[in-house]
Amino acid sequence: MLNGNTLQGDGYKYRGRGLVQLTWKNNYQAATNYFNIDFINNPDKASEYGYAVPIMILAKILDSACLYKCVI
């Protein structure tokens, strides 16, 4: 799939979290790559304030639709 969700349950696992509602496995991977924090195996970290704010800033700078394409 284009959004990176490949396994049963990925849709729920990579549901919207944080201030910008980070969604889809591809975007969690992009955040993992950019911040060097494992959001793939720990997706709830994206809801933590210390990570949610930087993710929001990155998404706004890059345009949230571009997060995956621009970071990976």
C-alpha positions in Angstrom: 0.0 0.0 0.0 1.1 3.5 -0.6 0.8 4.5 3.0 3.2 1.8 4.2 0.6 -0.2 6.2 1.4 -3.8 5.2 0.3 -5.9 8.1 -3.1 -6.7 9.6 -3.6 -4.1 12.4 -1.2 -1.5 11.0 -4.1 0.9 10.4 -4.9 1.0 14.1 -1.3 0.8 15.2 -0.3 3.8 13.1 -3.5 5.8 13.8 -3.4 9.6 14.3 -1.3 10.7 17.2 0.2 13.9 18.5 -0.6 17.5 17.7 -0.8 17.0 13.9 -2.3 13.5 14.1 0.6 11.7 12.6 -0.8 8.8 10.6 0.3 5.9 8.4 3.3 3.8 8.8 5.3 5.7 6.1 5.0 8.9 8.1 6.0 7.1 11.4 9.0 5.8 9.5 9.8 9.3 8.2 9.7 10.7 11.7 11.9 7.8 12.9 14.4 8.6 10.2 14.4 12.4 10.9 14.5 12.4 14.7 16.3 9.1 15.2 13.6 7.9 17.6 11.9 4.6 17.0 8.3 5.6 16.4 7.8 2.4 14.4 8.1 0.1 17.4 6.9 2.7 19.8 4.2 4.7 18.0 2.7 6.1 21.2 5.9 8.2 21.6 4.4 10.4 18.9 1.8 11.5 21.4 4.3 12.6 24.0 4.7 16.4 24.2 8.4 16.3 23.8 8.1 14.5 20.4 4.7 15.8 19.3 5.9 19.4 19.1 8.9 18.7 17.0 6.8 16.5 14.7 4.3 19.3 14.4 7.0 21.8 13.5 8.5 19.5 10.9 5.1 18.7 9.4 4.3 22.4 9.1 7.7 23.3 7.6 7.5 20.5 5.0 3.7 20.6 4.5 2.2 17.5 6.3 1.2 16.0 2.9 4.9 15.9 2.0 6.3 14.4 5.3 6.9 10.9 3.9 8.1 12.0 0.4 10.4 14.8 1.8 12.1 12.9 4.6 12.7 9.4 3.3 
